[in-house]
Amino acid sequence: MAVAILIGLWIYDELEFDKYHANYNRIAQVMQHQTYNGEVETQTANPYLMADEIRRQYKSDFKYVLQSSWNFSHSIAYGDKLLLKPGSFFEPQVPDMLSLKMLKGSRGGLKEMNSILLSRSVAEAVFGKEDPMDKMLRIDNRMNVKVTGVYEDLPDNTSFKELQFIMPWDLYLSDNQWIKTMDEPWGSNFTQTFVQIADNANMEKVSTKIRDVKLNKVQKDERRYKPVVFLHPMGKWHLRSDFKNGINTGGRIDNVWLFGIIGVFVLLLACINFMNLSTARSEKRAKEVGIRKAIGSERKQLIAQFFGESLLVSALAFVLSLALVILLLPYFNTVADKKMTILWGSPLFWLAGLGFCLITGLIAGCYPALFLSSFKPVKVLKGTYKVGRFAGIPRRILVVAQFSISIVLIIGTIVVYKQIQVGQGRPIGYTRDGLITHGISEAMHKRFETIRTELKSSRAIIEMTESGSPTTEVWNTNGGFDWEGKDPNQAVDFPNNGISYEYGKTIGWKIKEGRDFSRSFATDSAAFILNEAAVAFIGLKDPVGKVIRWEKRPFTVIGVVEDILVQSPYKPVRPAMFHVSSEQQNVFIMRINPALSAKESLAKIESVLKKYDPGSPFKADFVDEEFAKKFGNEKRIGTLATSFSILAIFISCLGLFGLSSFVAEQRVKEIGIRKVLGAPVASIWKLLSKDFLILVIISCLLAIPLAYYYMHQWLKQYDYRASISWEVFALAAVGALVITLITVSFQSIKAAIANPVKSLRSE
């Protein structure tokens, strides 16, 4: 029951995601499908003019249409305090759309360009007990803003949980003057758009209306991408966010179903134990039933009694399970990456608990109630009542059901861990040990060579580089590529990373053909290095020396590197290009010196960076830790599945232990006679164990095809996936048989070595 409650809390938290916002049912994100590289890709990024155009054309269909930046970390300086916190630039109506709970100030606090709204936690971190209102803050060491409001922290189960401060969209445009000078603003996707539809509007109909809003604005060349704009409702953000070839294929909702079914199965296992042990002890209660029927009790009264007993046990189990949930919830939250609490004050929780007890009690009690109440009083009281040779069949069926469920869970757990190993075992194309990333400010970029020289001289690092993206993510893609033999109607979009010359030496990429970038070649400022996927996609047989045009400017291919695993470890590596750029990039990538401790290296790096930009906080991320996050979802599923599998086997073994004890007790005289006649212990052990082993073998035969089917379906979501080999099923079957033998052997051997005199003295 405790497990079922924990899973129930997790499912509730998943289904309630984003419902903190009062306008939950009417909020959506503007997204788009685009066709490039031969596939339909779905993205959240939009041109910065998207909100203005939707407002202009479809004003009556929307209450709010708001443009937003991405939620990135920014430095916040106040006096001698310097913090790094995540926040966004938004249009002024966002507090109303997200129904923020204002603690100070009002929801209209973003109307002034140089203003900022802080979450409670950020306000307390910056100001302590001091009143934050109207205080001036410095953001990213270049923007001065005034605090015009404080809002309650957003809960953990909302998509905006990391929105810890908000600044006006106009300030973003003012700080990034290049935006308004772009030649083709509709061809660049780098912002987000959120909407709240009008009260009388229909989400589907409005989504259909705006589908061509971008197509009608882009230039002729951009129309090859066939942009289709649509609304993705807030109700689908968390659970149904996966798209494949332009079709919404699900998402975390699959996990909700998975763990919901596991919760039902675990509870069903416990109910089966109750049924089995109740009916197995039927002979002990036969006389009670006979006497009650003899003195006038009707069958329905007996049924009511047995149901009452099971309901009482269920109610007591519920109370005990709540105590277990209190103890286990912190661990479960850690594994599930949640911050759930027991909903003590929710009437829904107690109603669900009452229904939970009632259903569990009825399921557990239905078979015993019907079976025990069917006894004939005359036969029972005469002592001639026998259970019958077919009476044990339902119990055997239930044991088979128990172990079938347990074996399916075991196989599922093994397959999940095999899938994780597939991702972890793929070559990544570089050496991630000892790599760290750090954000770049304008001051740091201007002094890059000086910083690099000082850090190498201090032996803190071996090498460093600037990069547009970290090695674990893609932050920028480009189109506008052309090459000899390319279909003029083909739309392409590649990750195109701007880097400094030291990139290859820093990350340790593997040159397959040609050479690395070098300062010795002035022409490398107009050169590309391609990954193997790009060479295959373009169809270059001898790529080195070939020319690829980017926005009509020629770039010469000087090298090919092994594919670098940047995004999902379960998907093919995207065709990618690298070029040397003198412009400011987004991150430093550094390889720290293995001769020093990480702590010592980081201290030296911080000292040098602070020397040239004291206004930026120091925050280094280890690449191997960022890479490990890619397996977070699968590892959580694996950990939870392992826990549930162990619990399922434990529950099944408890039932098996009780049944083997009862069988040994039933056959105690038979065992005594066999021992007197000279039967060895091994023979008696075999006699008592074989029936249970047969049941488990039947369970294996039923569970294996079921497990194969469901795990095969689960693996279909991955392009790179584990194979389900016969070893998986053999391991699960052998494990189940060994556990069964250990469980029943205790009672079998105990009965086999018992003194036969004690069991036969009354004969």
N, C-alpha and C positions, 0 to 999 in steps of 0.2 A: 504493500500500500504506500509506503514511504517513497518508493521509486516512482510509482504512478503519480503521486502528488507532485514530486519534483519535476517530472516530465510535464505534468499539467501546468505548473507555474511557468515552465519554459515556453510551452506552446502559447499560453495566455500572453506572455511578454512579447512573443513574436507577432501574434495576431493584433496586439494593441499598439504596435509600432507606429509612431507618428500621430496617434490619435490624441496626443497632448494638444495639438493645434485645433482650435475650435472650428476652423474652416476646412478640416481634413478632407471632406468629401468633395470640395470644390477647388482644391489646389492641385496644380499639375506643373510638370517641367516641360518646357518646349524642347523637343529632341528632333533629330533628323536622320533619315536613312540616306546614305550615299553609295553609289556603285563605283567601285574602283578595284584594281587588281583582280578583276573577274568575279568579285563577290559584292554582296550588299552588306555594308557595314553600318552599324547604328552608333550614334554618338550624342553626347550631351552638349558639346561645344557648339556655339553659334556665333555668327557675326555680331559685332557690338551694336549694329543698327536694327537687330531683330525686334526688340521691344517697341521701338519707335514705329516701325512699319506695321506691326500687328495692331498697335493702338490706333494708328491712322486709318487702317482699312476696316478693322472689326471692333471698333470701340464699344458698341452696344452689347457685344458678347462677353465682355470682360469687366470685372470690377477692378482688378489690378493686373498690370503687365509690367514686370520689373526685371531690369538687367542687373547682372551681378558678376563680380570677379570670382575667381576660385578661392576657396578657403585656405589660405597659406599662413604660415607663421610670420609675424612681424615683430620688430623690436619696439618696446614701449619704454620710454625714458621719463622719469619724474625725479628731479633732484639727483640724488646719488643712486637711485634704484634703476636697474636695467633688466627688463624681463623679455622673454620671447613667448608670445601667445598667438594662437590661431584666430584669424578673423577675416571678414570679407568687406568689400565695398558693395553697397546696395542702394537702390533707389529709395527715396524717403518713406514710402508707404509700407516697407517690409515689417515694421513692428505690428501694424494692423493686420497684415496678411497672416503673419505667424502667431498672432494673438499673444505677443510677449506680455508678461506680467511685470509692469513697471513698479519698481520700488522707490525710485526717485526720478523726478522729471516726468515728461509725458512722451507718448508715442510719436509726437511731432518733432522730436529732438534732432532729426537729421535734415531739417530744412535748410540750415546754414551749411555752407560748403565745408568749413573747417570745424566740424563738430564730430563727436564720437559718443556712441552708447556703449557702456561696459556691462558685462555680466557681473553678478554679485561677487563671484570668486575672484575675478580680475580686479574689481574695485578694491576688495579687501587686501589682495596681494600688493597692489600699488600704494594704496592710501592708508591701510590699516583701519584705525578708528576715526581717521580724519574724514570730514565731509568731502566727497569727491566733486560735488557740483561746481561747475564753472572753473575748475582747475585746468591748467594747460598741460598737455602731454606732447612729447616729441616722438613721432612715429618714423621708424627706419632712418633716424638721424637726418631727416630732411623735411618732414611735414609737421607743422604745429597745429594741434587740434584742441578744442575745448570740450570738456565733459558736459554733456547736456542731459544725461539720463543713465540710470542703472536698472537693469532688468534681472529677474530671477533666472538662475542658471537653468538651462534647458535640460530635461531628463536624459538619461542614458539611452532610452529607447525612442530616440527621434533622429532623423537624418541630419538635423542641425545641432547635434549635441556639442560639436566642436566650434560652434559659432560663439566665440567668447567675447567678441566686440564687433561693432558694426560702424563703418564710416560711409559717408555719402558717395554715390556713384560719380557725381560731378567732380569730387576731389580726385578720384581715380583718373578721370579723363584729363584733369588739369596736370596731374603728376606724370602722365604718359602722353606727352604732346604728339608723339609719333602716330598715335591712333588716328587723329583727325587729318593727318596728311597722307594717309595710305592711298595708293593709286586705285586699288580694287578692294574696298572695304567689305563687299559681300563675298569675296573669295577667301577671307581669312576667318577661321573659327577659333576664337580664343576666350570667349566669355560664356556665361550661362544666362538662361532666361526662365523665370518662374512666373506663373500666372494664377489668378483666382478668377474662375469664370463667374459671370453674372448669376444672380439668384434664379432667374428664369431660364437659364441656358442649359443645354444638354452637352455633356462632355464629348460624347462620340460625334455629335453633329458639328460642334465647334472645331473639333480636331480635323474633321473632313474639310471644313471650310478653309482652313489655313494651310493645307498641304502644299500649295504652290507658291506660298508667299516668298520663298527664297528663289525658286526657279524663275519667277517673273522679274527678279532684280539682277541676277548674275549676268556676266558677259557671256558671249557665245561660247568661248572655250570652256567656261565653267559648267555649261549645261551638260557636258559629257558625263558629269558626276550624277546626274538625274536626282537632285536633292528633293526629298519628300519630307516636309515638316509635319510633325504630329504632337499631340499632347499625351504625356505619360502621367496618369493620375498618381497622386501621392499614395493612394492605397496600394499601388503596385511597386513603389520604389524599393521597398525592403524585400518583399517575398517573390516578386515576379520581375526581376530586372535583367534577366538573360535574354539576349536576342541572337538569332542565327539566321543569316540571309534575310534580314528584315522581318523576321517572325518572332514574336515573344514566346520563348520556349519554356518559361518558368523561372526557377531560381531557388531561393531558400525554402520555398513552399514544399519542395521535395523532401527537405530535412524535417519539416514539420510533420508531414505524413509519415516519414520513416520512424521518427521517435514516438509519434502517437501510436503507431502500430506496435512498436516495441513495448511501450507502457501497457497497452492492452494485453499483450502476450505475457509479460512478467506477472501481471495480476491474475491472468488466467491460469498460469502455472500454480500459483498459490491456491486458487480455487480448486484446481484438480487434486492437489494434496488433501484438501479438506474433504472432498467427495470420496477419494480413495480410502482414506483412513476411517471415515465415518461408516462406509459400507463394509469395509474389511472387518470392522468390529461388530458387525450386525448380530452375530450369535450372542454376543455379550448383552445385547439389548432385546433379544428376541422374547425373553420371558416378560420383560417390562411391557412390551407391546401386546403380548398375549393377555396379560392380566388386565391391562387398560381396556382392551377390546371386550374381554369377558364381563367386565363390570359396566359396560354400556358406552364406552367411548366410540365415537364414530371416526371413520377414516379421516374426514376433513379436519377433525379436532387434532388428530395425531400429526397430520400434515402441517397444521398451524403451529403445533408444538416444535416440530423439527425446524420449520422455517424460523420460528422465534429464536431457537438456539443459535442458528447460523447468523441471524441478524444481530444477536447479542455479541457473538464472537466478532463479527464485522465491526460493530460499534467500538468495542474495546480495542480492536486492532487499529481503528482510525485514530483513537486517542494516543495510543503508543506510537503510531506512525508520525503524528505531528511532532512528538518529542524527538524522533529520529530526524525529521526534516530540519528542525532547529539546529541539530548538531551537524548535519551533512550539507546544509545550504551554503555555508562559506566555501567549502571545497567544490561544490557543484558550480557555484558562481565563477570560481577561478578557472575550472575546466571549460565551462561554456562561454567564458568571457562576457559575463552578465553582472548586473547589480540588482538581482531580484530580492524581494522581501516577501514574507508571508502576508497575505492580504487580510489581516485580522479584522479590520474595520469594514470589509466589503460584504454586503448581504449576499452577493453573487457567490463569493467563496464558500460561505456556510451553506447556501442552497445546493451548490455543487457538491460539497462535502456530504450533505445529507443524502442526495441522490446517489453519490458514489457508494456510501455505506449500504444503501438499500439495494442497488443493483448487484454489488459484490455479494451481499448476503443471500439474495435470491438465486444468483448463479451458483454459488457454493452450496446452497442448501436444497436446490431443486431435486437433484438425483437422490441424495440420501432420504429426503422427505417422502418421495414417491416410492422408493425401494423399501424402506423400513416400515412404512404404513401398510404395505401390502401383505405382511405376514398373516398366516391363518392361525387364530388363537387355539383351536383344538389340537393341531399338530404341535404347536409350540409347547403347550402345557402338558401334553402326553409325553413330550421328550422325543417325538418321532420326526421333528422338523429338521430337515437338512437343507443347507443352502443350495445344493444342486451344482452339477458340474459346469453348468453354463453361467452361474452367478458371477464368476470371476472375469468373464469376457469384457464387460464394460470397464472394469478396473484396468485390464490390460490395454484396452483401447486408449484410456486416459493416460496411461504411462507412455504409450507410443506417441501420443500427441505431445506430452511434456518434452520428451527427448527429441522429437522432431523439431520443435521450436528451438530448443537449446542448440542443436546441431546446426540449424540454419544460422543462428546468431554467431556461432563459432566460425563457420565458413565465411560469413559476411565480414567478421573482424579480420580474419586472415587476408581476405581480398583487399580490404581497405588499406592495410599496412603494406601489402604488395604494391598497391597503386602509389602510395607515398614513396616507396623505394624506386619506382619507375621514374618519378619526377626528380628525386634526389640523385639518381644515378646518371642522368643525362649530362653529357659534357657541356660546360657553360662557356667555353671559349676564352676564358681568362682566369687569372688566379685571384680569388676574392679574399684569401687570408691576408690580414694586415692592411686592407684597404679601408679608408674612411672617407666620408663626404662632408662638406661644410658649405653653407651658403656663401655667395659672393656679393659684397656691397660694391658700390661704385669706387669707393676709396681703395678697397682691396684690389680691384681689377687694375686700377691705374698703377699700383705698386707691385704687380704680380711678379715681375722678374726679381725685384728686390726681396720680396717675401720668400720666393723660391730659393734664392741664393742663401739667405740667412738660415732657412730651415735645413737646407742640405749641409751647410757649414756646421750647424749645431748638432748634426747627426740625428735629428728628430725624425727625418724622413729620408727615404732613398730617392723618391721622385714625386712630382706633383704636376697636375694639369688643370686647365679649365675645361668645362664641358657643359653643353646645353642641357644634358639629362644625366642623372645618375646611372650607374650600370644596371640598376634593377628596375628602371621605369623608362617609358617613352614620354617625353614632355613636348616633343615637337615633331610634326610630320609636314611634308611638302609635296605638292604636285608640280606641274609645269616642266616635267622631264621629257626629253626626246632623245632618240638615238637612231642610228641607221637600221632600217627595217621595221621600225615601230609603226603599228597601225595608227593612223592619225585620229581615229575615233576612239582609241583605247584611253580610258581615264586611269591614271596611276596616282598612288599616294604612298610615299615611303618615309619611314623615320630617317631624318637627315640631320645628323648631330654635328653641330659646330664645336670644334675642339681646338686646343693648342697643340703644338708639335710634340709634346711629351706624353700625349695620351696613351699611345701604344706601349711605351716603356713603363708607364705608371701602372696600367692594369694588367700588363703581361699578355696582350692578345697574341694570337698565333698566325703569323704570315704564311699563307699557303702559296701565293704567287706574287712576284714583284717585290716591292720594298715598302718600308714605313715612311711616314712623313719626315722630312729633314730640313733643318734651317739652311743646309748647304745648297738647297735647290730653291731659287727664287720662284720658279714656276709652280711650286707646291701650293701657292696661294690660289691656284686655279686647278686643283687636282682632287680627285675622289679616290677613296679606298672603299671597296664594296665588300659586303659579306657574301658567303657562298650562295645564300638564298637569292640575293639580288642578281648574281651572275646567272643562276639557273632561270630566274623569272624573265630576265631580259633576253636570255638565249645567246650569251657571248661565249664563243668557243675559245678564243685567245684574248681574254679581257684586257690584259696589260697593254697600254698604249692606245686603246680605243677612246673615242671622244663621246661624252654624254653632255647634251645641252640642258642647262637648268635656267629656265626663264630666258632662253635664247643665248645665254652665255656659255661658251664651251669649257668643259672640265675634262681633263685627261685622267683616265684610270691608271694609277701607278701601282696598285696592289690589291690583293684579295686576302681577306682574313677568314679564319674559321668562324662559323656562325656563333654569335654571342647570345646566350640565353638571357633576354632582358625582361620579357613579360611572363606569361603563364608557363610553368614548366611542363604543362600537359598539352600545349598547342605548338604548331610549327613555328619556327623562327621567321619573323617577317623580313622581306627584302629590305636592307638598310644601307645607307651611305654615310660616309664620314668626310668632312671637309675642314680645313684649317680656317679659323675665323679670328680676326683681331678684335671683334666686338666683345662687349662684356657678356659672359655666359652666366649660367644659373648656379653652378656648383664647382667648388674645388674638389678634385679627387686626389687623395694622397696615399702613398704607400709608406706606412711607418716603418722605422728601422727595427728589425727583429732583434738586433743586439741590445736594444733598450727595452725596458718594460713599457707596456701600453700607457700606464699612468704617467711615466716619466716623459714619454714622447708627446702625449696630449698636453702636458703642462707647458712644454717648450713651444708647441704649436700655438696654444692659447696666448702665451706671452708675446709672440711675434705678431699675431693677428691683432691683438689689443694695441700694440705699439703703433700700428698704422691705421687702425680704425677703432678707437676706444668707445665709440658710440654703438657698436654692434655686439650683441651678446655672443658668447662662444657656445656652439652646439654641434658636436661631431657625431655622426652616425656611422656605425660599423657596417660595412657592406654585407658581411656574412649574416648579421642579425636581420638586416632588411630582406635578404634573400630567404631566410628561414620563415619570414612572415607569409611567403607565398604558399606555404603548406599548412597555414593555420587552420583553415576550414576542415581539410582532410584529417589533420591530427586531432582536432576536437571530436570529429565523428569517430575516429579510431579509438580515442581514449574512452569516450562514452560507450561505444559499442563493446569494448573490452570489459568495462565495468558491468554492463548489463548482461553480457555473456557469462561472466563469472557468477553473477547473481542467479541467472537462470539455471545454470548447472547446479549451483548450491541448493536452490529450491527443489529442483528435480531430485537431487540426491537425498534431501531430507525426506521426501515422499518415498523414495526407494528404500531408504533405511527403515522407515516405519513399516512398509509393506513386507520387507524381508524379515523383520522382527516378528510380524504377525504370522507369516508363513512358517517360520521356524517354530513358533509357539503351537500352531495348529498341528504340525507334524512331529511334535516332540516324542510321542509314543512310537510312531513309525521309525524314527531315528534311533530310539532306544532298542527296539527289536533288531534293527539292522546291525547295531553295534554288538549286541549279544551274539548274533550269528556271524560276527567276525568282519563286518564291513570296515575298511580303513577310513581315516579322517578325510583323505583326498576324495574318496568315492562319495562320501556324504556331502562334502563341499561342492562337488560337481553336481550332485542331485539338486541341491538347493539353489545353485547359481545359474544353471543353464537356462531356466525359464526366463530369467531377467535378461540374460545376454541375448536370447532370441528376440525379445522385445526391442532391445536397443539396436540390434541388427536391422529389424524391420523399420525402426525409426530412421536409420541411416539411409535405407533404400528409398524412403519417402522424402527425406529432407534434402538429399543431394540434388535431385532434379529441380526441386523448388528453389534451393539456394542458387543453383547455376542460372536459372531463368532470371531471378530478380537481380542478382549481382551483374549478370550480363547486361541487363537493362540499365543499371546504375552506371556501368563503365562506358556506356555509349556516349555520355556527355563529354568524354575526354578523347582528344585526337590521339594522344600518346597514352596508351592504357596497358595495364597488366593483363597477362594471359591467365585464364583460369585453368590451370593444369590439374592432372589427376592427383598430384601430390597434395594439393589443398584438401581434396575430399578424403584422401587416405589419412592425412594428419588429423582431421576433424573426427573421422570414424574411429581411428585407433585411440585417440584421446578420450572419446565418449565411452568406448569399451573398457579402457583401463580404469577410468573413474568409476564406472559401474561395478567392475570387479572389486575395487577397493572398498566401495560402499557396502556391497552385499556380503563380501567375504567376512567382515567383522562378525555379523550375526551367524553366517553359515559355519564358520570355524568355531564360534562359541557354542553353537548347538552340537557340532560334531565331537567336541572334546568333553561335553557334559557327561556326568556319571549316569549311565542308563538305569541304575537302581532307583534313582530319585523319580524318574518318569514312569517306571513300571511297578513301583511298590504297591499301587492300588489295584493292580490287575489280578 
